[in-house]
Amino acid sequence: MENAELFYKQPENQREQDNEAMHGLIAARSPNSLLEIGCGSGDMLNRYDNSRGIDINRSMVEFAQKRGNNVVLGDVTDSGVMEQYLGIDVIAANYVFTELKAEQIKAAFKNIQYSLRNQGTFYFTITNPQTRHREDLPGYKVVFDEQFKYERKDIPFTVLLEDEDGKLRDVGIRDFHNPIGVYQENLYNAGFLETRIHELSGKNDFVHALLFECKK
Ligand SMILES: C[S@@+](CC[C@H](N)C(=O)[O-])C[C@H]1O[C@@H](n2cnc3c(N)ncnc32)[C@H](O)[C@@H]1O
């Protein structure tokens, strides 16, 4: 996801509603400190005091900084970057880990667990791997580079987003499919004690996204 202007030019879509679902959970616990991974425009950061963000993409960082957010360039899979954030109450990531391969997810979860305070919480959303291949996804379409098989790891795909005219548009999203087990196993191995998965459904009545709530 390299072009912030193009990505955020798309009309309000399902992803933003899903971000609201996460915000509801976080706001209810009034965090002392919040770090957002892959913060993009930084919308979530605007809502919290003592909040910071990192994003791997320079265009996203500049976009968020222009809007007054405390954001730096950084890669969540890099332990040297994440060691700069310690004792964080809440770490959040909206639609970031589908941009990572299984080995990168493993490194990211380990780093995040290390940066959280004891009993801190890590929240993240992903598109639901179990319904990802459907044709009737709300506001977007997934195009696989290789044959889709649910249990296969790291299948590359492109996400096309619907614009105002209802046309599907490539805005540069290149993601990877991994089954839910990859997320669960890596959370467990990173040392998260308890994970709850909230199912998100919007316009359509199937579960298009999953919101993970993970306790250290
Ligand atoms: C689909 S965008 C979502 C942006 C934002 N969270 C939102 O919901 O509007 C995914 C974001 O994750 C960032 N990202 C991808 N891999 C990353 C990594 N390894 N470390 C930090 N950020 C990453 C991308 O640059 C991009 O801004």
PDBQT file of the ligand as one rigid body, heavy atoms in Angstrom, charges set to zero:
ROOT
HETATM    1  C1  LIG A 301      -4.589  -1.158   4.066  1.00  0.00    +0.000 C 
HETATM    2  S1  LIG A 301      -3.593   0.059   4.819  1.00  0.00    +0.000 S 
HETATM    3  C2  LIG A 301      -4.583   0.491   6.253  1.00  0.00    +0.000 C 
HETATM    4  C3  LIG A 301      -4.193   1.814   6.854  1.00  0.00    +0.000 C 
HETATM    5  C4  LIG A 301      -4.946   2.198   8.129  1.00  0.00    +0.000 C 
HETATM    6  N1  LIG A 301      -4.675   1.259   9.194  1.00  0.00    +0.000 N 
HETATM    7  C5  LIG A 301      -6.434   2.336   7.875  1.00  0.00    +0.000 C 
HETATM    8  O1  LIG A 301      -7.204   1.485   8.337  1.00  0.00    +0.000 OA
HETATM    9  O2  LIG A 301      -6.833   3.307   7.213  1.00  0.00    +0.000 OA
HETATM   10  C6  LIG A 301      -2.254  -0.886   5.545  1.00  0.00    +0.000 C 
HETATM   11  C7  LIG A 301      -1.155  -0.027   6.145  1.00  0.00    +0.000 C 
HETATM   12  O3  LIG A 301      -0.175  -0.866   6.778  1.00  0.00    +0.000 OA
HETATM   13  C8  LIG A 301       1.118  -0.356   6.490  1.00  0.00    +0.000 C 
HETATM   14  N2  LIG A 301       2.110  -1.448   6.670  1.00  0.00    +0.000 N 
HETATM   15  C9  LIG A 301       2.247  -2.551   5.896  1.00  0.00    +0.000 A 
HETATM   16  N3  LIG A 301       3.260  -3.328   6.337  1.00  0.00    +0.000 NA
HETATM   17  C10 LIG A 301       3.776  -2.696   7.423  1.00  0.00    +0.000 A 
HETATM   18  C11 LIG A 301       4.857  -2.992   8.307  1.00  0.00    +0.000 A 
HETATM   19  N4  LIG A 301       5.615  -4.094   8.145  1.00  0.00    +0.000 N 
HETATM   20  N5  LIG A 301       5.118  -2.141   9.331  1.00  0.00    +0.000 NA
HETATM   21  C12 LIG A 301       4.361  -1.011   9.486  1.00  0.00    +0.000 A 
HETATM   22  N6  LIG A 301       3.334  -0.670   8.666  1.00  0.00    +0.000 NA
HETATM   23  C13 LIG A 301       3.035  -1.497   7.653  1.00  0.00    +0.000 A 
HETATM   24  C14 LIG A 301       0.972   0.146   5.048  1.00  0.00    +0.000 C 
HETATM   25  O4  LIG A 301       1.986   1.044   4.654  1.00  0.00    +0.000 OA
HETATM   26  C15 LIG A 301      -0.420   0.804   5.103  1.00  0.00    +0.000 C 
HETATM   27  O5  LIG A 301      -0.380   2.151   5.521  1.00  0.00    +0.000 OA
ENDROOT
TORSDOF 0
